[in-house]
Amino acid sequence: MHYFRKRGWELGDGAATPEAVFRTRRQLVKALAAGPVLAAAPVLLTACDGKESSNAANGATASAADPSAHLYPVMRNLRYRVDGPLTEERHATTYNNFYEYGTSKYISQDAQQLRIRPWTVKIEGAVEKPFEIGIDDLLKKMPLEERVYRFRCVEAWGMTVPWSGFALKALVDLAKPLSKAKYVRMETFGDSSLAPGLRQPFFPWPYVEGLSMAEATNELSFIATGLYGKPIPKQNGAPLRLVAPWKYGFKNVKSIVRISFDEERPKTFWEKMGPAEYGFWANVNPEVAHPRWSQAHENVLGENRRAPTVIYNGYGEYVAGLYKGMENESLFK
Ligand code: MTE
């Protein structure tokens, strides 16, 4: 690589935040803001410290005006259980990664600029017939349920949250892909009038992620349209985002406008940014360190505790079989 730049959600050399600095979320933010991320990438980061109280006071949760508000809460699917408590809503909704709004974790207020109606999702590529569908029509067609999933960011923090939404498989079935479709490519909006970060030319916008067809139709793959029994807040990826809980958080593309069924593996946002560090598969594995920090443990968001990381984030029984015979692939970065 001829250049090297750290991203805002990365921890620096010296590993993921030591336990001592993870006492509270405020301390964590201070540690990140003052740490090597800032030193290495001053052009990319704005100071985030000091915004916490105004964000917390504002709440910045789903707007009461959201026309889908009446759909929630939905019935929890008890097949997916997680030991331990849920992360408090205020943590999950005010500590975010959404680079379209900047590289700070504290973008929840800025993300309120996002306009989520009208919102159309384009379905295209190798499908019987490409089409567009408005989010409210899509919500009417999809079987909504709630799932509590663990979430593990590549930065070595984790949380447990109740997503509402529907199995990605239901959307794949609606799309009617052709047999030549091998991958599902998902893209975030690229309209810079909705998010100032999109004017940052350094980033390879729009944000793109993808799954293989086998992954997309695995029962765990989920499209979240709600969080904590309400419409999903803008900062968490309204009105719809991917949740693939056995993968690092960056796979979970937010605010999707385009879903394409492709024969070729899509090049993702982070593969373009740092191919030596971020691959396509990005399955959670405590044994495979990030080049600059260990993945063996994670800091539990909002709690004064570290927990050992588990392969596939604890979802191996559902997904390990997807990767048989792929030992030569970089499955864990
Ligand atoms: N999607 C878009 N469009 N833009 C982003 O910057 N960040 C990713 C992912 N999806 C990101 C995105 C990363 S790095 C993480 S860890 C998760 O969103 C964070 O999701 P959360 O803010 O809901 O916790």
Boltz pocket constraint, residues with backbone or C-beta under 6 A from the ligand:
constraints:
  - pocket:
      binder: B
      contacts: [[A, 9], [A, 92], [A, 95], [A, 96], [A, 97], [A, 98], [A, 99], [A, 100], [A, 153], [A, 154], [A, 188], [A, 207], [A, 235], [A, 236], [A, 237], [A, 249], [A, 250], [A, 251], [A, 252], [A, 253], [A, 254], [A, 255]]
      max_distance: 6.0
